[in-house]
Amino acid sequence: MDFIFYLTLFFLVLLFSTLYNNIDFDFFARLIVGKSFFQTGTLFNNDFYSYGKTHEFIDHEWGSSLIFYLVQDNFGDIGIYFLKSIVVFITLFLITKIIKLENKEVKFHILFFFFVLHTVISNVFSTVRCQLFSFLFFILFLYILKYAKIKKNYRVLWCLPVLNIIWANMHGGFVMGIALIFIFLIGEFLNDRKSNFNKYILLTLVTTLFSCLINPYGIKYITYIFEAFMLDRIHVTEWQSAFFSKIHLHKYLKFKLFFFITIILFIISITKNIITKGFKNYYNDIDKTKCLILLFCILISLKALRCHVFFTYCVLALCYCDFYNIFNKKLPEIIDSAKEIILFVLIAISAFSHIHQNQFQNIVYEKDYPIYCVEFIKQNNLKGNIFAIFHTGSYIAYKLYPNNYVFMDGRYEEVYDNNIINEMGDVFLGLNEDEFFKKYHTDILITEKTYPLYEKLKSNNNWFLAYESNEFGLYLPSKMKNKKFIQPTKDKNYYNKTKFKTSINWL
């Protein structure tokens, strides 16, 4: 039945992947890096398409950029879909291997995976992002550490420094791997101070830390990562808390429900065991490493939206057997098998049906991207500096460089001065825009209509609304008010067919 389960799991991943056909805002920046590297053979140390304050470009996602560019350039939209699906499936496969390390006899039920994955469906499946690789490597690290501990095969730990070299050059989330090894070191020391495993974990931690230096930037990369984690990112959604931020109070309800149910079950389990065994015996028996990992994931989930997946994956990997023992109903083998086969058929049918309708096409939605404003600029050959919200910056630069430069894009901590994103955020909130545009020469403004800046500029004599779509407004200097402009096409198919067309070319 494991074969049926894994087949069902793959179709479930494929189904969830095709439910989301949008493109991540930063994906275009990744394509620029990938294309530039393969055409020039180098990684640019300085940004070339921004007019905001920049510094030396330290790209912690350059490895992911190469993969994204190769997949998109050779396989197009379908390649992007399957890259996402394959990475997520391998991650979930490794989670099942961790579960089997704890209990070889446990059965996998697809419904449990379905409901757990559904709590973070948008975080995992919404689009292709470099974070997918961090989720994969984090679970791979967890599997190797658990395997080394349970099988007492400490030689496999040498894989971690090697894997960390790859991870550190693909995404800054490699610090999660370092944290995981450190947690294992503390947890296993608390479990058994005399275990030989402890010295191997310590050696692994030291060598893994040194392996971080193997990157195109050397020690500067480590300094940059530390500074990046210290940044104040009040205007960046994914770094906000789903629990403590007012704007997210009524959002992410599925994850919050799963989070609190899990916490409640933990508390009930701990309380029952303490009452039954007594605190001393319970403390001696409990796996401290497991508890510390879960506690760590709880804390980071409370801190930032982007960390929800780490919590969900760890609960799935480390606590599946606990939930299985609570909720498992021992059905006759034939009924249990029939149930899984029926679920497989239903999920497979749903997946193929949705794939047929979806046709593996990634879409630049007008609600997310200023596609009409960009086309307006292109058709009217408007050159100069464009001020737009940072998450649309990569798309605008990808489509309009070298005729236009953007103020900044989603690479805020990689390229730009530390406070520049907060300066930008204040302008979109309608604060100090005149002083800002004197400081940073701007020729074109693109703003979402939801921002106060959109309405405020209507009464500003220096600008006029030259074009507006349902979601965005484009402002130009007042001196251009009497000029006649070509209007962009409203054919959405045109924008999706040409979404990866760019004038950036180094050949």
C-alpha positions in Angstrom: 0.0 0.0 0.0 3.0 2.4 0.3 3.2 2.5 -3.5 -0.5 3.6 -3.7 0.1 6.2 -0.9 3.2 7.8 -2.7 1.4 7.8 -6.0 -1.6 9.5 -4.4 0.7 11.9 -2.6 2.4 12.9 -5.9 -1.0 13.6 -7.5 -2.0 15.6 -4.5 1.1 17.7 -4.8 0.5 18.1 -8.5 -3.1 19.1 -7.8 -2.2 21.6 -5.2 0.5 23.0 -7.5 -1.9 23.6 -10.3 -4.4 25.4 -8.0 -1.9 28.3 -8.1 -0.7 29.6 -11.4 0.6 33.0 -10.4 4.3 34.0 -10.6 6.3 35.1 -7.6 7.3 38.8 -7.6 10.9 38.0 -7.2 11.0 35.3 -9.9 11.9 37.9 -12.5 14.9 39.1 -10.5 16.0 35.5 -10.3 15.7 35.1 -14.1 17.8 38.3 -14.6 20.6 36.9 -12.4 20.5 33.5 -14.1 20.5 34.9 -17.6 23.3 37.4 -16.8 25.4 34.6 -15.3 25.1 32.2 -18.3 25.7 35.0 -20.8 28.6 36.7 -19.1 30.0 33.8 -16.9 30.0 36.0 -13.8 27.8 37.2 -11.0 27.4 41.0 -11.0 28.7 42.6 -7.8 26.7 45.7 -8.3 23.1 46.3 -9.3 22.6 47.6 -12.8 18.8 48.4 -13.0 18.1 50.4 -9.9 18.4 54.1 -9.2 18.0 53.9 -5.4 20.8 53.7 -2.9 22.6 50.4 -3.5 25.7 48.6 -2.1 27.8 45.7 -3.2 25.4 43.0 -4.4 25.7 39.9 -2.2 23.2 37.4 -3.7 22.2 34.6 -1.3 19.9 33.1 -3.9 22.3 33.0 -6.9 22.3 29.2 -7.1 18.5 29.1 -7.2 18.6 31.7 -9.9 20.6 29.4 -12.2 18.1 26.6 -11.7 15.1 28.8 -12.3 16.6 30.3 -15.4 17.6 26.9 -16.9 14.2 25.4 -16.2 12.3 28.4 -17.6 14.5 28.9 -20.6 14.4 25.2 -21.6 11.0 24.0 -20.5 8.9 27.1 -20.0 5.8 27.2 -17.8 5.5 23.4 -17.6 9.0 23.1 -16.3 8.3 25.7 -13.6 5.2 23.7 -12.5 7.1 20.4 -12.3 10.1 21.9 -10.6 7.8 23.1 -7.8 5.9 19.8 -7.7 9.1 17.6 -7.6 10.8 19.7 -4.9 7.7 19.6 -2.7 7.1 15.8 -3.3 10.8 15.0 -2.4 10.4 17.0 0.8 7.2 15.1 1.8 8.9 11.8 0.8 11.7 12.6 3.2 9.2 13.4 5.9 7.7 9.9 5.5 11.2 8.4 5.8 11.6 10.3 9.1 8.3 8.9 10.3 9.4 5.4 9.4 12.6 5.8 11.4 10.4 6.2 14.5 8.0 3.4 13.6 8.4 1.0 10.7 4.9 -0.4 11.1 3.0 2.9 10.9 0.6 3.3 8.0 0.4 6.5 6.0 -3.0 8.0 5.5 -3.3 10.5 2.7 -6.1 12.4 4.4 -3.8 13.4 7.3 -1.3 14.7 4.8 -4.1 16.5 2.9 -5.3 18.4 5.9 -1.9 19.3 7.2 -0.7 20.5 3.8 -3.8 22.5 3.4 -2.9 24.6 6.4 0.1 26.0 4.5 -1.1 25.5 1.0 -0.4 29.1 -0.1 3.0 29.2 1.5 4.1 26.0 -0.2 2.3 25.8 -3.5 1.4 29.4 -4.4 4.5 30.0 -6.5 8.0 28.9 -7.2 10.3 30.6 -4.6 13.8 30.0 -3.3 12.3 29.1 0.0 11.2 25.8 -1.4 14.8 24.7 -1.4 15.2 25.7 2.2 12.2 23.6 3.2 13.7 20.7 1.3 17.2 21.0 2.8 15.8 21.5 6.3 13.9 18.3 6.2 16.9 16.5 4.6 19.1 17.7 7.4 16.5 16.5 9.9 16.4 13.1 8.3 20.2 12.7 8.3 20.4 13.7 11.9 17.6 11.4 12.9 19.1 8.5 10.8 22.5 9.0 12.4 21.0 8.9 15.9 18.6 6.0 15.5 20.8 3.8 13.3 24.0 4.9 15.2 25.6 5.5 11.8 27.5 8.6 12.6 29.4 8.6 9.3 26.4 10.0 7.4 26.9 13.2 9.3 29.7 14.2 6.9 27.0 14.8 4.3 25.7 17.9 6.2 28.7 20.2 5.6 28.7 19.2 1.9 25.0 19.7 1.6 25.3 23.0 3.4 27.7 24.3 0.7 24.9 23.8 -1.8 22.2 25.1 0.5 24.1 28.3 1.5 24.6 29.1 -2.2 20.9 28.7 -3.0 19.1 30.5 -0.2 19.9 32.3 3.1 17.6 29.9 4.9 20.7 27.7 5.4 20.9 29.2 8.9 17.9 27.0 9.7 20.2 24.0 9.1 22.8 25.4 11.4 20.2 26.0 14.0 18.9 22.5 13.6 22.3 20.9 14.2 22.8 23.2 17.2 19.4 22.1 18.7 20.4 18.5 18.2 23.7 19.1 20.0 21.9 20.6 23.0 19.0 18.1 22.9 21.2 15.0 22.7 23.4 16.3 25.5 20.3 16.6 27.7 19.2 13.1 26.5 22.5 11.4 27.3 25.6 13.3 28.3 27.8 10.2 27.8 26.7 9.4 24.3 29.3 9.3 21.6 26.8 11.0 19.3 27.4 14.3 21.1 31.0 14.6 19.9 30.1 13.8 16.4 27.3 16.4 16.4 29.8 19.0 17.7 32.3 18.2 15.0 29.5 18.3 12.4 28.4 21.7 13.7 31.9 23.1 13.5 32.6 21.8 10.0 29.2 22.9 8.8 29.9 26.4 10.0 33.2 26.5 8.2 31.5 25.2 5.0 29.4 28.4 4.9 32.5 30.2 3.8 32.6 28.3 0.5 30.6 30.9 -1.6 31.5 33.6 -4.2 31.7 36.3 -1.5 33.7 34.6 1.3 33.4 36.0 4.8 31.3 39.0 3.5 28.5 36.6 2.9 28.3 35.6 6.5 28.4 39.2 7.7 25.6 40.0 5.2 23.4 37.2 6.4 23.8 38.3 10.0 22.9 41.9 9.1 20.0 40.8 7.0 18.4 39.0 9.9 18.7 42.1 12.0 16.8 44.3 9.5 13.6 46.0 10.5 11.1 44.8 7.8 7.9 46.3 9.0 6.7 46.8 5.4 7.4 43.3 4.2 4.4 41.0 4.6 6.2 37.6 4.9 8.3 38.9 7.8 5.2 40.0 9.8 3.5 37.9 12.4 0.2 36.2 11.7 -0.6 36.2 15.4 0.5 39.7 16.5 0.0 41.9 13.5 -3.4 43.6 13.3 -3.7 43.3 9.6 -3.4 39.5 9.8 -5.8 39.1 12.7 -8.5 37.4 10.6 -6.1 35.8 8.1 -4.3 32.4 7.9 -7.1 30.9 9.9 -6.4 27.3 8.8 -2.8 27.5 10.0 -3.8 29.1 13.2 -6.4 26.4 13.9 -3.8 23.7 13.2 -1.3 25.6 15.3 -3.5 25.9 18.4 -4.9 22.3 18.1 -1.3 21.0 18.0 -0.3 23.1 21.0 -3.4 22.0 22.9 -2.7 18.3 22.1 0.9 18.8 23.2 -0.2 20.3 26.5 -2.7 17.5 27.1 -0.1 14.8 26.3 2.5 16.4 28.6 0.0 16.8 31.4 -1.2 13.2 31.2 2.3 11.8 31.1 3.5 13.9 34.1 0.4 12.8 36.1 1.0 9.1 35.2 4.8 8.9 35.4 5.7 11.8 37.7 7.7 14.8 36.5 11.1 13.2 37.1 10.4 10.0 35.2 8.7 11.9 32.4 11.7 14.3 32.0 14.0 11.3 31.9 12.0 9.5 29.3 11.1 12.4 27.0 13.1 13.1 23.8 14.5 16.5 24.6 15.7 17.0 21.0 12.2 16.5 19.6 10.8 19.0 22.2 13.5 21.6 21.4 12.9 21.4 17.7 9.2 21.8 18.1 9.6 24.7 20.5 12.0 26.4 18.1 9.5 26.0 15.3 6.7 27.3 17.4 8.6 30.4 18.3 9.7 31.2 14.7 6.1 30.6 13.5 4.9 33.2 16.0 7.5 35.6 14.7 7.0 35.4 10.9 4.6 34.2 8.2 7.4 32.7 6.2 8.2 30.3 9.0 4.8 28.6 9.2 6.0 25.8 6.8 8.9 24.8 9.1 6.4 24.3 12.0 4.0 22.3 9.9 6.6 20.1 8.3 8.2 19.4 11.7 4.9 18.5 13.3 4.2 16.2 10.4 7.6 14.5 10.6 8.0 14.3 14.4 4.5 13.9 15.6 2.7 11.8 12.9 3.1 8.7 15.0 1.7 10.4 18.1 -1.4 11.6 16.1 -1.7 8.2 14.4 -1.9 6.5 17.8 -4.6 8.9 18.9 -6.8 8.9 15.9 -6.0 5.6 14.2 -9.0 3.2 13.9 -7.9 -0.4 13.2 -10.1 -1.2 10.2 -10.0 -4.6 8.5 -7.2 -4.7 5.9 -9.4 -5.0 2.9 -11.5 -2.0 4.0 -8.4 0.1 4.8 -6.9 -0.7 1.4 -10.1 0.0 -0.4 -10.4 3.4 1.3 -6.9 4.4 0.2 -7.5 3.2 -3.4 -10.7 5.2 -3.6 -8.9 8.3 -2.3 -6.2 7.7 -4.9 -8.7 7.5 -7.7 -10.5 10.7 -6.5 -7.4 12.7 -6.1 -5.9 11.5 -9.5 -9.1 12.4 -11.3 -9.2 15.8 -9.7 -5.5 16.4 -10.5 -5.9 15.4 -14.2 -9.1 17.4 -14.5 -7.5 20.5 -13.2 -4.3 20.0 -15.2 -6.5 19.7 -18.3 -8.2 23.0 -17.6 -5.0 24.8 -16.3 -2.7 23.7 -19.2 0.4 24.4 -17.0 0.4 28.1 -17.8 1.8 30.7 -15.3 -0.1 34.0 -15.4 0.8 37.5 -14.6 -2.4 38.7 -13.1 -3.4 42.4 -13.4 -4.3 42.5 -9.8 -0.7 41.7 -8.9 1.4 43.2 -11.7 1.1 46.6 -13.4 1.0 44.9 -16.8 -1.0 47.6 -18.5 1.1 50.4 -17.0 4.3 48.7 -18.1 2.9 48.2 -21.7 1.9 51.9 -21.6 5.5 52.9 -20.9 6.8 50.6 -23.5 4.4 51.6 -26.3 5.0 55.3 -25.6 8.8 54.9 -25.3 8.8 56.7 -22.0 12.4 56.6 -20.6 13.7 57.3 -17.1 13.4 56.3 -13.5 10.3 54.4 -12.3 9.1 54.6 -8.7 6.9 51.6 -7.9 6.3 49.4 -4.9 9.3 47.1 -4.3 7.5 43.8 -5.0 6.7 44.8 -8.6 10.2 46.2 -9.2 11.7 43.0 -10.6 8.9 42.6 -13.2 9.1 46.2 -14.3 12.9 46.0 -14.7 12.7 42.7 -16.5 10.3 44.2 -19.0 11.7 47.7 -19.4 15.4 47.8 -18.8 17.6 49.3 -20.3 15.2 52.2 -21.2 14.0 52.4 -17.6 15.4 51.9 -14.1 13.4 51.0 -11.0 13.9 52.5 -7.5 14.1 49.1 -5.9 12.8 45.5 -6.1 12.3 42.5 -3.7 16.1 42.1 -3.2 15.9 44.7 -0.5 18.5 43.3 1.9 20.8 42.1 -0.9 21.2 45.3 -2.9 19.9 48.3 -1.1 20.8 50.4 1.9 19.1 49.1 5.1 16.5 51.8 5.6 15.5 52.4 2.0 12.6 50.0 2.1 11.1 51.9 5.0 11.6 55.2 3.1 9.7 53.7 0.2 7.0 52.4 2.5 6.4 55.8 4.0 6.0 57.4 0.6 3.3 54.9 -0.4 1.6 55.7 2.9 1.4 59.3 1.8 4.3 60.6 3.9 7.1 63.0 2.8 6.7 62.2 -0.9 7.9 65.6 -2.2 11.1 65.4 -0.1 11.6 61.9 -1.3 11.3 62.7 -5.0 13.8 65.6 -4.5 16.2 63.2 -3.0 15.7 60.5 -5.6 15.1 61.8 -9.1 11.9 60.1 -10.4 10.4 60.4 -13.9 7.5 57.9 -13.6 5.3 56.8 -10.7 3.3 53.5 -10.6 1.2 52.9 -7.5 -1.5 50.5 -6.5 -4.8 52.3 -5.9 -5.0 50.9 -2.4 -2.1 53.0 -1.2 -2.8 56.6 0.1 -0.2 57.9 -2.4 -2.6 57.2 -5.3 -5.2 59.7 -4.1 -2.7 62.2 -2.7 -0.9 62.6 -6.0 -4.2 63.6 -7.7 -3.9 66.9 -5.9 -0.2 67.3 -6.4 0.6 69.9 -9.1 3.9 68.2 -10.0 2.2 65.0 -11.3 -0.9 64.0 -13.3 -2.6 60.6 -13.7 -1.6 59.6 -17.3 -3.1 56.0 -17.2 -5.0 53.8 -14.8 -6.1 50.2 -14.8 -8.4 48.5 -12.3 -5.6 48.1 -9.8 -2.8 50.6 -10.7 -2.3 54.2 -11.6 0.5 55.7 -13.6 1.6 59.3 -12.9 3.8 61.4 -15.1 5.3 64.9 -14.6 2.7 67.7 -15.2 4.7 69.1 -18.2 3.7 66.0 -20.2 0.0 66.5 -19.5 -1.0 67.6 -23.1 0.9 64.9 -24.9 -1.1 62.2 -26.7 -0.4 58.7 -25.6 -0.8 55.2 -27.2 -3.1 53.0 -25.1 -2.0 49.5 -24.2 -3.9 46.4 -25.4 -6.4 44.8 -23.1 -5.7 41.3 -24.5 -4.6 39.3 -21.4 -3.3 36.5 -23.6 -0.7 38.9 -25.0 0.7 39.7 -21.6 0.9 36.0 -20.6 2.5 35.0 -23.9 5.1 37.7 -23.7 5.7 37.7 -19.9 9.2 36.3 -20.2 10.2 38.5 -23.1 12.9 40.9 -22.1 15.4 43.3 -23.6 18.1 42.3 -21.1 20.8 40.7 -23.2 24.6 40.6 -22.7 25.5 38.9 -26.0 
